[in-house]
Amino acid sequence: MELGTVGSGLDVAAIVKALVDADVAPKNNSLNRRETGLQAELSGVGALTSALSTLDSSLAGLKTGTAFESLSITAPASADIVQTGTPVEGNYSLSISALATSQVLASSGFASATTAVGTGTLTVLIGNPTYSSGTSGAYSGFTADATKTISITIDSSNNTVTGIRDAINASSAGITASLVVDGDLTRLLFTSDETGKDIAMSIVVDDDDLDDSNNSGLSQLAYNVSSGSFVGNLSEPRASQDASFSLNGLDLTNSSNVISGLVEGLDFTLKSVTTGADTVTVQRDSVAVEANVLACVDAYNVYQTTLSSLMDYTDTAGVLSGDSTARRIQSAIRSAATGAVSIVGNTFSSLADVGITADRYGVLSLSSTDFQAALASSSDDMKEFFSGSTITQNLTDNTDSNGLADSLTTIIDTYINSSTGMLGSRETQIEDSIRDIADDRADVITRMAKLEERYTRQFTAMDTLVSRLQGTSDFLSNQMDALKAAANR
């Protein structure tokens, strides 16, 4: 039997629901409004933190000074040049008379690539040769590098010309083997992986035919000196040599064509011999420097626009409108960005001096013409204006904290530092408040259940009472009807 269907005839379930909803609706509405506000505030604080983090990142190169070290390097076709540090600006004259080469050894011709050569062991040694003729040809001595000695077994599985090539290349012998077609014949070519006149190959053979020096079997690949006797069954098409070149008239040599730090902060790779002197020009890349500063200006404007939107106090007020922390951030950063920078002896003291101005809304703009003029007039002063003075501490050059970028990053860190930043703490507080709302919602649900239980109990009792009264009324009506009928008889 359903509640309200016997006595009162009322829809008690609907009444109970309406009473419960009326009781808890104000609390739910209040929680909803509070949660919506907190979520919006959390989103706003997150957007501000993100904008400040981007601005902080854009300041990194200005703070350290690396943003002003971009260089333009004009290199000739005879050399590749890579900047690895901070080279001195200027012109360098480069003449290359010889490139560094690696030694090449060649076998006699074989009928085909599948011709069987012989079996045994090839021992490849890398080291310093002494030539009988002084510069190439037969060895009179050979000092091997024991750490680079490799022995390779040649058996029936790899004793062909192709098999020997593959066996050598699969090893860590420090040489590269290749096949060269010479008319109707195929020759093995061995090229050392290293260049320089002090690096060469020696190939010692332990031939299974028991003769390690004749021009038969595996000993056809012998090229070594032992006990003062030279075995040269390979030819030497090219001896190894150093690179020979001059830089600004100074004659130099190097075992490799790749020369790290030939000029401080520059790596050279020599590519071709020159017929005269080529010019290498190293100069400041003013376009790149401007781009680095402009990136910071753009990041500042994004921050400024974000904060202005969040602090908007019009009819569609921003979520941080009237917020004291937002006001402090706005005041501190604007003051640091547009205020005076005092560095003794520096030409520049404000952003306006380097071509950067702010409009009445705090948005910055950079005049390329004015910036380039300031950079050309004193690039060192501009670097110091942003990054601070250079001081030497423990034999290391560092910048102090009196540059514009230093001041800004110090302020920004106050707010976005992951462990101590005020905005991080603010986000944590908001998240805690949102979790508290979830707890309050759980309390409301508990209250709803109790109210529903109480109202249901009360209306059940009422319905039962009404049912009893209705029964009594029916009995009395029946009695009265009976009396009337008796009286009429």
C-alpha positions in Angstrom: 0.0 0.0 0.0 1.5 3.4 -1.0 1.9 6.2 1.3 -1.1 8.7 1.1 -3.4 6.3 -0.7 -5.5 5.1 2.2 -6.3 7.9 4.6 -5.6 11.4 3.3 -5.4 10.7 -0.4 -2.5 13.2 -0.6 0.7 12.6 -2.7 2.8 12.5 0.4 6.0 11.4 -1.5 5.8 14.6 -3.6 5.1 16.7 -0.5 8.1 15.2 1.3 10.4 15.8 -1.7 9.2 19.4 -2.0 9.8 20.1 1.7 13.3 18.5 1.6 14.2 20.5 -1.5 13.0 23.7 0.0 15.1 23.1 3.0 18.4 22.3 1.3 18.1 24.4 -1.9 19.5 27.6 -0.4 22.5 25.7 0.9 23.1 24.0 -2.5 22.8 27.2 -4.3 25.2 28.9 -2.0 27.7 26.1 -2.5 27.3 26.2 -6.3 27.9 29.9 -6.4 30.9 29.6 -4.1 32.4 26.8 -6.2 31.9 28.6 -9.5 33.7 31.6 -8.0 36.6 29.6 -6.7 37.0 27.7 -10.0 37.1 31.0 -11.9 39.6 32.4 -9.4 41.8 29.3 -9.7 41.7 29.6 -13.5 42.6 33.3 -13.2 45.5 32.7 -10.9 46.7 29.9 -13.2 46.6 32.2 -16.2 48.6 34.8 -14.4 51.1 32.3 -13.2 51.5 31.0 -16.8 52.0 34.5 -18.2 54.6 35.3 -15.5 56.4 32.0 -16.2 56.6 32.8 -19.9 58.0 36.3 -19.1 60.5 34.8 -16.7 61.7 32.4 -19.3 62.1 35.1 -21.9 64.3 37.1 -19.5 66.8 34.2 -19.0 69.1 35.1 -21.9 68.9 38.8 -21.0 69.8 38.1 -17.4 72.9 36.0 -18.2 73.9 38.2 -21.2 73.8 35.3 -23.6 71.0 37.0 -25.6 73.6 39.6 -26.7 76.3 37.1 -27.7 74.6 36.0 -31.0 77.1 36.4 -33.7 77.0 36.4 -37.5 79.8 34.3 -39.0 80.6 34.6 -42.7 82.5 31.4 -43.7 84.1 30.7 -47.1 83.4 27.6 -49.1 86.7 26.1 -48.0 85.6 25.7 -44.4 82.6 25.2 -42.2 82.7 27.2 -39.0 80.5 26.6 -35.9 80.2 28.9 -32.9 80.7 27.0 -29.7 81.5 29.9 -27.3 82.1 33.7 -27.4 84.7 34.4 -30.0 86.2 37.8 -30.5 84.7 39.8 -33.3 86.9 40.4 -36.2 88.2 39.1 -39.6 90.4 36.1 -40.0 92.5 35.2 -43.1 92.5 31.4 -43.9 94.7 29.7 -46.4 94.6 25.9 -46.8 97.5 24.2 -48.6 96.6 20.5 -47.7 93.8 18.6 -46.1 94.3 15.9 -43.5 94.0 12.5 -45.1 93.9 8.9 -43.9 96.1 6.1 -45.2 94.7 3.8 -48.0 96.0 0.3 -48.8 95.0 -1.7 -51.9 95.2 -5.4 -52.7 96.1 -6.8 -56.1 93.2 -7.7 -58.4 91.1 -10.8 -57.9 89.0 -12.5 -60.6 85.7 -11.6 -58.9 84.2 -10.6 -55.6 83.5 -14.3 -54.9 87.1 -15.4 -55.4 88.5 -17.4 -52.4 91.5 -15.6 -51.0 92.7 -17.9 -48.2 92.1 -18.8 -44.6 93.9 -17.9 -41.3 93.9 -14.8 -39.1 94.2 -11.2 -40.0 95.5 -8.9 -37.3 94.9 -5.2 -37.9 97.0 -2.8 -36.0 96.7 1.0 -35.9 99.7 3.1 -34.9 102.6 5.4 -35.8 104.6 4.3 -38.9 108.2 5.0 -39.8 108.7 5.0 -43.5 111.9 3.8 -45.1 111.7 6.7 -47.6 110.6 9.2 -45.0 107.0 9.9 -46.1 105.4 6.9 -47.8 105.9 3.4 -49.0 107.7 0.7 -47.1 107.8 0.7 -43.3 111.1 0.6 -41.5 109.3 0.6 -38.2 105.8 0.6 -36.7 104.6 1.5 -33.2 101.2 0.0 -32.6 98.5 1.3 -30.3 97.7 -1.9 -28.3 94.2 -0.7 -27.5 93.4 -0.6 -31.2 94.7 -4.1 -32.2 92.0 -6.4 -33.6 92.3 -10.1 -34.8 89.8 -11.4 -37.3 89.4 -15.1 -38.1 89.0 -15.9 -41.8 87.7 -19.4 -42.5 85.6 -21.2 -45.1 82.5 -19.1 -44.2 84.1 -15.7 -45.0 87.3 -16.4 -47.1 86.1 -14.7 -50.3 86.9 -11.1 -51.3 83.4 -10.1 -50.2 83.6 -12.2 -47.1 86.8 -10.6 -45.9 85.4 -7.1 -46.6 82.4 -7.8 -44.5 84.4 -9.4 -41.7 86.6 -6.4 -41.4 83.7 -3.9 -41.5 81.9 -6.0 -38.8 84.9 -5.7 -36.5 86.1 -2.7 -34.6 89.4 -2.6 -36.4 89.4 1.1 -37.1 89.5 0.7 -40.8 86.9 0.5 -43.6 87.1 -2.2 -46.3 85.5 -1.7 -49.7 85.5 -3.4 -53.1 86.8 -1.5 -56.2 86.4 -2.7 -59.8 89.6 -2.4 -61.7 88.8 -3.4 -65.3 87.9 -7.1 -65.2 89.4 -7.5 -61.7 88.1 -6.7 -58.2 90.4 -5.2 -55.6 90.1 -4.8 -51.8 90.6 -1.2 -50.5 91.4 -0.6 -46.9 91.0 3.0 -45.6 92.0 4.1 -42.1 89.2 5.7 -40.1 91.6 8.3 -38.7 93.5 11.0 -40.4 96.9 12.5 -39.7 100.5 11.6 -40.6 101.1 9.7 -37.3 98.2 7.3 -38.0 98.6 4.3 -40.3 97.6 0.6 -40.7 99.6 -2.5 -40.3 98.1 -5.9 -41.3 99.8 -9.0 -40.0 98.7 -12.4 -41.4 98.8 -15.9 -39.9 98.2 -17.8 -43.1 96.9 -21.4 -42.9 99.3 -22.3 -45.7 102.1 -21.7 -43.2 103.7 -18.9 -45.2 102.8 -15.5 -43.9 104.7 -13.4 -46.3 104.4 -14.8 -49.8 101.9 -13.4 -52.3 99.6 -16.4 -52.1 96.6 -17.2 -49.9 95.7 -14.9 -47.1 99.2 -13.5 -47.0 98.3 -11.5 -50.1 96.9 -9.0 -47.6 100.1 -8.7 -45.5 101.5 -5.2 -45.0 103.8 -5.0 -42.0 107.3 -4.8 -40.7 108.7 -7.5 -38.4 112.2 -7.9 -37.2 113.3 -5.2 -39.6 111.9 -7.0 -42.6 109.0 -5.3 -44.5 106.3 -7.3 -46.1 104.3 -5.2 -48.6 101.9 -7.4 -50.5 99.4 -4.5 -50.5 100.1 -1.2 -52.2 99.8 2.3 -50.6 97.8 4.5 -53.0 97.7 7.3 -50.4 99.8 7.9 -47.3 98.2 9.7 -44.3 99.0 13.3 -43.8 98.2 16.3 -41.6 96.2 19.3 -42.7 98.4 22.3 -43.5 97.0 25.8 -43.4 97.6 29.3 -42.2 95.5 31.6 -40.1 96.2 35.3 -40.3 99.6 34.3 -41.7 100.5 31.8 -39.0 101.4 28.4 -40.5 99.6 25.6 -38.7 99.1 21.8 -38.9 96.5 19.5 -37.5 96.0 15.7 -37.7 92.2 16.2 -38.5 90.3 18.5 -40.7 87.9 19.1 -37.8 89.6 21.5 -35.5 87.9 22.3 -32.2 88.7 25.8 -30.8 91.0 26.8 -33.6 89.9 30.3 -32.6 88.4 30.6 -29.1 84.7 29.9 -29.4 84.9 28.6 -33.0 85.2 25.1 -34.4 86.6 24.8 -38.0 86.1 22.0 -40.5 88.5 22.3 -43.4 86.9 21.3 -46.7 89.1 22.2 -49.6 92.5 23.5 -50.6 92.5 27.2 -51.4 94.4 29.1 -54.1 94.7 32.2 -52.0 93.5 33.6 -48.7 89.8 33.3 -47.7 88.2 35.7 -45.2 86.2 34.6 -42.2 84.2 37.4 -40.6 82.8 37.2 -37.1 80.6 40.1 -36.0 77.7 40.7 -33.7 74.3 39.6 -35.1 72.3 42.7 -34.3 69.1 41.2 -35.9 69.3 38.2 -33.6 70.0 40.4 -30.5 66.9 42.5 -31.4 64.8 39.3 -31.8 65.9 38.1 -28.3 64.9 41.4 -26.7 61.6 41.6 -28.7 60.7 38.1 -27.5 60.9 39.5 -24.0 58.8 42.6 -24.9 56.1 40.3 -26.4 56.1 38.1 -23.3 55.7 41.2 -21.1 52.8 42.4 -23.2 51.1 39.0 -23.0 51.5 39.2 -19.2 50.2 42.8 -19.1 47.1 42.0 -21.2 46.4 38.9 -19.1 46.6 40.8 -15.9 44.6 43.7 -17.1 41.8 41.4 -18.2 41.8 39.6 -14.8 41.7 42.9 -12.9 39.0 44.5 -15.1 36.5 46.3 -12.9 33.8 47.1 -15.5 30.4 45.4 -15.6 32.0 42.2 -16.7 34.6 42.3 -13.9 37.6 40.1 -14.0 38.0 37.3 -11.5 40.9 39.2 -9.8 39.2 42.6 -9.8 40.1 44.3 -6.5 42.5 41.5 -5.6 45.4 42.9 -3.5 48.0 40.3 -4.7 47.2 41.2 -8.3 47.6 44.9 -7.6 51.0 44.3 -5.9 52.2 42.2 -8.9 51.1 44.9 -11.3 52.8 47.7 -9.3 56.0 45.9 -8.7 56.6 44.7 -12.2 55.6 47.9 -13.9 57.9 49.9 -11.5 60.8 47.6 -12.3 60.2 47.6 -16.1 59.7 51.3 -16.6 61.8 52.7 -13.7 65.4 53.8 -13.8 68.3 51.3 -13.8 71.3 52.8 -12.1 74.6 51.3 -13.2 77.7 53.5 -12.8 79.1 54.6 -16.1 76.4 53.0 -18.2 75.0 55.0 -21.2 71.5 53.6 -20.7 69.2 54.0 -17.6 65.7 53.2 -18.9 64.0 51.1 -21.6 63.3 54.3 -23.5 67.0 54.8 -23.9 67.2 51.5 -25.9 64.1 52.2 -28.0 61.4 50.5 -25.9 58.5 52.6 -24.8 55.2 52.0 -22.9 51.8 53.4 -23.7 49.2 54.6 -21.2 48.0 51.0 -20.7 51.5 49.7 -19.9 51.9 47.9 -23.3 55.5 48.0 -24.5 56.7 48.6 -28.1 60.2 48.4 -29.6 61.4 50.7 -32.3 63.8 48.8 -34.4 65.5 51.9 -35.7 66.1 53.3 -32.2 67.1 49.9 -30.8 69.7 49.3 -33.5 71.1 52.8 -33.1 71.5 52.2 -29.3 73.0 48.8 -29.9 75.5 50.2 -32.5 76.4 53.0 -30.1 77.4 50.8 -27.2 76.6 47.1 -27.4 78.5 46.4 -24.1 76.4 49.0 -22.2 73.2 47.6 -23.6 74.2 44.1 -22.4 75.1 45.5 -19.0 71.8 47.5 -18.8 69.9 44.2 -19.0 72.2 41.7 -17.3 74.2 43.8 -14.9 77.9 44.4 -14.4 80.3 41.6 -14.9 82.2 40.6 -11.7 84.8 38.0 -11.2 84.3 35.5 -8.4 86.4 32.4 -7.9 88.1 33.0 -11.2 84.6 32.9 -12.9 82.9 35.8 -14.6 79.4 36.4 -13.4 76.9 39.2 -13.6 75.6 41.0 -10.5 71.9 41.7 -9.8 71.7 45.3 -10.8 70.5 44.8 -14.4 66.9 45.2 -15.5 66.4 41.5 -16.3 67.8 40.6 -12.9 65.3 42.9 -11.1 62.3 41.6 -13.0 63.2 37.9 -12.5 63.7 38.5 -8.7 60.3 40.0 -8.5 58.6 37.3 -10.6 60.3 34.6 -8.5 58.6 36.1 -5.4 55.2 35.1 -6.9 55.8 32.0 -9.0 58.6 30.1 -7.2 57.3 26.5 -6.9 58.0 26.3 -3.1 57.7 29.8 -1.8 55.8 31.8 -4.5 52.7 33.7 -3.4 50.6 32.6 -6.4 51.5 28.9 -5.8 50.3 29.3 -2.2 47.2 31.0 -3.4 46.4 28.2 -5.8 46.8 25.7 -2.9 44.4 27.7 -0.7 41.8 27.8 -3.4 42.1 24.1 -4.1 41.7 23.4 -0.3 38.5 25.6 -0.3 37.1 23.6 -3.3 37.7 20.4 -1.4 35.9 21.9 1.6 32.9 22.5 -0.6 32.9 18.8 -1.6 32.8 18.0 2.1 29.9 20.4 2.6 28.0 18.8 -0.2 28.4 15.4 1.5 26.9 17.0 4.7 23.9 18.4 2.7 23.3 14.9 1.3 23.3 13.5 4.8 20.9 16.2 6.0 18.6 15.5 3.0 18.4 11.8 4.0 17.6 12.6 7.6 14.9 15.2 6.6 13.3 12.8 4.2 13.3 10.1 6.8 11.7 12.4 9.4 9.1 13.9 7.1 8.2 10.5 5.8 7.7 9.2 9.4 5.5 12.2 10.3 3.3 11.9 7.2 3.0 8.2 7.6 1.7 8.7 11.1 -0.7 11.4 9.8 -2.0 9.1 7.1 -2.6 6.3 9.5 -4.5 8.6 11.8 -6.6 9.9 9.0 -7.4 6.4 7.9 -8.6 5.5 11.5 -10.7 8.6 11.7 -12.2 7.8 8.3 -13.1 4.4 9.5 -14.8 5.8 12.6 -16.7 8.3 10.4 -17.9 5.5 8.2 -19.1 3.4 11.2 -21.1 6.3 12.6 -22.6 7.1 9.2 -23.7 3.5 8.9 -25.3 3.6 12.4 -27.2 6.7 11.7 -28.5 5.3 8.4 -29.7 2.2 10.4 -31.5 4.3 13.0 -33.2 6.3 10.2 -34.4 3.2 8.5 -35.8 1.7 11.8 -37.7 4.9 12.5 -39.3 5.0 9.1 -40.7 1.4 9.5 
